[in-house]
Structures are given as structure tokens and as C-alpha cells.
Amino acid sequence: MFRRMFNLERAQSRLATPGGGLRMALIILAVAACLSAVTPSAWAASRTTVTFWMAGNDQKFMDTVNTQLLPAFEKKYPKIDLQITFVPWETLSVKLATAFAGGMAPDVFMHGAAATAGFAATGRVEPLDSLIAKMPDARDFGSTLEQGNYYGKHYMIPVFGAGRLLMYRADEFKEAGLNPDEPPATWEEFRNAAIKLAIRRGNQIVREGIDLPTSGIDAQQIFACFLWQAGGSFFNRDYTRVTFNDAHGVEALQFLANLIQKDKVADTSINLGQGNVPPIATNQVAMLFAVPGDVAQVKTYAPGIYKEIRVAPPLKNKEQWTFYSFSGMFMSKTSKHKEDAWKVMEFFSSPEALEKINASMGTLPPRRSLAKAPAFASDPNIRAFVESMQYARGNPNIAQWVQIRDILSRYLEQALYGRMTPKAALDQAAKEADALLSNR
């Protein structure tokens, strides 16, 4: 640019010489025309186009990406033409399947960790281990990187997520003679607290000591927490058979069933909540295993109660784990620009980008260092979720997982309602799940 300006200045000086004005004017016009015609196309040819499908269409999220992150990326990487498309979650899987089938898959795309197995098993995504190894701060992700692990290889860089932690009412702890600054840390402390917090009128529970989901995905996620805390796992190491029905699984499910059937601290028939106000704010529940959205709901719809809300670290029996689920970025196997695609993934997984993204959506950042960021540190309840990511585990990445999860959920419900013993329920679930594994 300096050389171009210097030449133009010299040409302008020649305009003052006799007979040189017209000739130089024509030269300058010709050069200017060439610059305007050639330079933009040459510039475009030197840029690499990278396509990125981001999951979700929340307005604050999209505004943050478009007005803050995308301009920052373009400034850092001027030779990459990053084209971002926001795809609603409800249509994401179908659009991706169509794109892969038509050979038009984006270079980078987002999806939930549960999709890892399907993408990896069909060879649609690139393993990222060699690239992750070069990240100077990869350890900052802690165990959240494992949510994209499929048979020992990592395919996903996490972006945002949610976890399950014990949420409780400090004022109700005090009323029950419990110290709200010392929440339950072990199974036995948790059980004793639930017994003291439960309020009954005759045979009716008017305030649950602990609210326990008894069906569907919620029940499976709570069982997962207790299974891992008991030292158990869902599968053996090579995923050839399930192990959730061993002694660890039976111990975990028996403990949960006893809370309902023996200790009677939870009621499976109570109608909870009032409109948008969650039950912990209506004095119907003293404790529950919450996700960040539950915390936000109390803060929004029951601000007067929120000052009494506390969030505790995960419980510990033999081990200390809890359930977290993250969504993140994948790189298409067919991408022709993998080096630049990785630059996109590195940028959007940086602490600065993750802080902005998660603050805009009220979700959890996958980096431990962000527990100290203003967006999360200012609220001790949200900070508790970020700090507890060191204990995070996710559901297994296996192609048959969704089917196995649904089978397990049905039998968990049978055990929690007392229709089957925990051992019988888990054994039957294991029998059906193993049949699926044997047919893969």
C-alpha cells in the first residue's frame, strides 16, 4: 500500500510539468480502473470459504455471534470467509442428514454430544485428537471433552451445556434444624436431610424432602448420577454388554426407591408448581436435582424466594460424579478446508467466545476458568454449576444409546413405583439392551 501511494504521488507531481498533464491523467485513470477491476477479484480468490452451522435460533445468541464474535473472527482471520447459518434445533438433524446425503455438509457444525456416536460410526466427522493435543489450554475443558469421546477418539469441542446439582431452600434447612451452609455431601447426609425436610399431614406429603422424577429422561439422568457415585457404569469397556444391572446399579436404584417407598420423603402423585413458578418456590419441595434453567426460573418468577436458593456440589458415595450434557462443534470429514475449519473451532471455543455465547443464553461454559468470569461469578448458584464441571460425566456415546436409554427409563419407573424390585427391573432392562447390542 505504501508503494502504491508513493507512485501516485510521483505521478501527481508530473502533472505540473509542461505537456505531461494529459498523458499522466490518462495513465492514472487507467491504473485506477485496473485496481478497481482486478483487486477485489484477486482478494476474493485468496480467501477460503468455511461454512459453519450453529445450533439454535435464540435472538440474544444470534445477536452476540453476528455483532461481536463474527467481526472479531474476521479481524483475526481476514483470509477466511466464514459463513454462519443458524439452524433451529428441531430441524438440525434432518437438515444435516440431507446435507451429508447430498455431499453438501458444512465444514463445521454444532450438535449435542449424544449425536457423536452416530456421526463417528458413519464416518461423517473428523477425529480431533491431534488438533486438541496442540491446544495450549485443552486442560481447561476438564472432563467435558470426554462427552465427544467415541471408542477412544474425540470428535467434539464443547460449547455450552447444563448439569444436575442439588438445589435447596436455605430457610427450610434452618427450620428443620439443618445448616444451610453445610449441604449434604454424602448419600446418608442427603437421606437424613430429606427425612427432616419432608412435611406430612397424616399419610399425605405436603412438602417433599426431595423431588425425584420417576419416568423418562429425567429419571434416567438422576439414576446416572447415583450409578456413577456408587462406582458403577452403563457398559463394559468395549461396549459389548451393559453393566448397569450389577451390584453398583442395584445399590443406586434401591437407594432411590427407598426414598419414595420406605422413607416416604417424595410423593409420585403430588401436583407440583403453580404456573411458571417452580415447586421449590411454592413450599412444595425442599430439595431437587436441578439444571441451570430451574435456577433461572426461580430467579425470574419468584425473585423474593431466590435469596433463599442454594446449589450444592455433587453428592459422593464411593465416587463423586454428576450428570452434565454439552453441545459442541464437529468437523465434517468431507471438509476441503480442515486447517481453516479448525481455526473456526479454536476461535469459538476460546474463553472469550464461550463467555459471550453462554452469557447470552444462560447456559454453562465448558471451561473451568470461566467460573471466575463476571457473567457467571456474580451469581453463586450459577458459579456452583461451573465449578462442579470437574465432576461432570455424560451419557455414553454409543449408536444404540437412545434405544437403550428408553428401555432403561421404562424399567426405572417400574422400580421407583414399587412394581418391580430394583434388581428385577435392571436385569430385565439389561436383557433387552444386550439384545440390541448383539444385533449391531
C-alpha positions, 0 to 999 in steps of 0.5 A: 500500500505504501508503494502504491501511494508513493507512485501516485504521488510521483505521478501527481507531481508530473502533472505540473510539468509542461505537456505531461498533464494529459498523458499522466491523467490518462495513465492514472485513470487507467491504473485506477480502473485496473485496481478497481477491476482486478483487486477485489477479484484477486482478494476474493480468490485468496480467501477460503470459504468455511461454512459453519452451522450453529445450533439454535435460533435464540435472538440474544445468541444470534445477536452476540455471534453476528455483532461481536464474535463474527467481526472479531473472527474476521479481524483475526482471520481476514483470509477466511470467509466464514459463513454462519447459518443458524439452524433451529434445533428441531430441524438440525438433524434432518437438515444435516442428514440431507446435507451429508446425503447430498455431499453438501455438509458444512465444514463445521457444525454444532450438535449435542454430544449424544449425536457423536456416536452416530456421526463417528460410526458413519464416518461423517466427522473428523477425529480431533485428537491431534488438533486438541493435543496442540491446544495450549489450554485443552486442560481447561475443558476438564472432563467435558471433552470426554462427552465427544469421546467415541471408542477412544477418539474425540470428535467434539469441542464443547460449547455450552451445556447444563448439569444436575446439582442439588438445589435447596431452600436455605430457610427450610434447612434452618427450620428443620434444624439443618445448616444451610451452609453445610449441604449434604455431601454424602448419600446418608447426609442427603437421606437424613436431610430429606427425612427432616425436610419432608412435611406430612399431614397424616399419610399425605406429603405436603412438602417433599424432602426431595423431588425425584422424577420417576419416568423418562429422561429425567429419571434416567439422568438422576439414576446416572448420577447415583450409578456413577457415585456408587462406582458403577457404569452403563457398559463394559469397556468395549461396549459389548454388554451393559453393566448397569444391572450389577451390584453398583446399579442395584445399590443406586436404584434401591437407594432411590426407591427407598426414598419414595417407598420406605422413607416416604420423603417424595410423593409420585402423585403430588401436583407440583408448581403453580404456573411458571413458578417452580415447586421449590418456590411454592413450599412444595419441595425442599430439595431437587436435582436441578439444571441451570434453567430451574435456577433461572426460573426461580430467579425470574418468577419468584425473585423474593424466594431466590435469596433463599436458593442454594446449589450444592456440589455433587453428592459422593458415595464411593465416587463423586460424579454428576450428570452434565450434557454439552453441545459442541462443534464437529468437523465434517470429514468431507471438509476441503478446508480442515486447517481453516475449519479448525481455526473456526473451532479454536476461535469459538471455543476460546474463553472469550467466545464461550463467555459471550455465547453462554452469557447470552443464553444462560447456559454453562461454559465448558471451561473451568476458568470461566467460573471466575468470569463476571457473567457467571461469578456474580451469581453463586448458584450459577458459579456452583454449576461451573465449578462442579464441571470437574465432576461432570460425566455424560451419557455414553456415546454409543449408536444404540444409546437412545434405544437403550436409554428408553428401555432403561427409563421404562424399567426405572419407573417400574422400580421407583413405583414399587412394581418391580424390585430394583434388581428385577427391573435392571436385569430385565432392562439389561436383557433387552439392551444386550439384545440390541447390542448383539444385533449391531 
